[in-house]
Amino acid sequence: MERVNESEKTFRKGDSGPKYLFRGPKFEWGVIVLKPGEKMGCHGHNEVEETFYFIEGTPKMIVNDVPYEVKVGDAFRIEP
């Protein structure tokens, strides 16, 4: 078992961007905060599965070149 408190980790850009709580060879999990107009950027993973759950805002998420209009409560699971 592994346990962590979010307050022990930091965001990549100070107060925004990703904050990883767990990182492993096949799975990463954390929190992402994006300010209005801020983008995460396109990227891909060969080995790591990602999950996203949206609690606020209405961002656009693009997965495999398909755009999705996101609403609060949406969740995505993206395999490598």
C-alpha positions in Angstrom: 0.0 0.0 0.0 1.1 3.5 -0.6 -0.4 6.6 1.0 0.2 10.3 0.2 -1.5 13.6 1.1 -1.9 16.1 -1.7 -0.4 18.9 0.4 2.9 17.1 0.3 3.2 17.5 -3.5 3.8 20.6 -5.6 2.4 21.7 -8.9 4.8 21.8 -11.9 4.2 25.6 -12.4 3.9 26.7 -8.8 0.1 27.0 -8.5 -1.0 25.3 -11.7 -0.2 22.4 -14.1 0.1 18.8 -13.0 0.8 17.5 -9.5 1.5 13.8 -9.4 0.5 11.9 -6.3 1.4 8.5 -7.6 3.9 7.6 -10.3 4.7 4.1 -11.5 5.8 2.2 -14.5 2.2 1.7 -15.8 0.0 4.2 -14.0 0.2 7.8 -12.9 -2.4 9.7 -10.9 -2.6 13.2 -9.7 -4.3 16.6 -9.9 -4.2 19.1 -12.7 -5.1 22.7 -12.3 -5.3 24.9 -15.4 -5.9 28.6 -15.3 -8.3 30.1 -17.9 -6.5 30.0 -21.2 -3.8 27.7 -20.0 -3.1 24.5 -21.9 -1.6 21.1 -21.0 -0.2 20.5 -24.4 -0.4 17.4 -26.6 1.6 14.4 -25.5 1.4 10.7 -25.5 2.4 7.7 -23.4 3.7 4.3 -24.6 3.4 2.5 -21.2 1.4 4.7 -18.8 -2.4 4.8 -18.4 -4.0 8.1 -17.5 -7.3 8.9 -15.9 -9.0 12.3 -15.7 -12.1 13.4 -13.7 -13.4 17.0 -14.1 -14.7 18.9 -11.1 -14.8 22.4 -12.5 -14.7 24.2 -15.8 -15.5 23.3 -19.4 -12.2 22.5 -21.1 -11.7 20.8 -24.5 -9.9 17.5 -24.4 -8.4 16.0 -27.5 -7.7 12.2 -27.5 -6.3 10.5 -30.6 -7.1 13.7 -32.6 -10.8 13.5 -31.5 -12.0 16.7 -29.6 -14.3 16.2 -26.6 -16.3 19.1 -25.0 -15.9 18.3 -21.3 -18.5 19.0 -18.6 -18.3 18.7 -14.8 -18.5 15.1 -13.7 -17.0 13.6 -16.9 -14.2 11.0 -16.5 -11.8 9.7 -19.1 -9.6 6.6 -19.0 -6.8 6.7 -21.6 -4.8 3.5 -22.2 -1.2 3.8 -23.6 
